[in-house]
């Protein structure tokens, strides 16, 4: 993990925290469904919804990273630009595989 003075998501930090709390609530809801012996398909439907919410958060964060961190590095040029592009490409690959 690389340290930065200001993360790309800083301008929308509270919105991201709110989204993550919503995902957390969905996961807790899944626990309750399992604890109450809810029908498998109903649980799987909620798993799908939680995954979509987390994927949406990840894409939003990636978009901000590209717009802030990667674009700043490209503007500065040099090795940092290439490193940021490689780093972003690896992050995209991880997201696509998950």
Helices and strands as residue ranges (DSSP letters): G 10-12, H 13-35, H 40-65, I 66-70, H 71-76, H 78-97
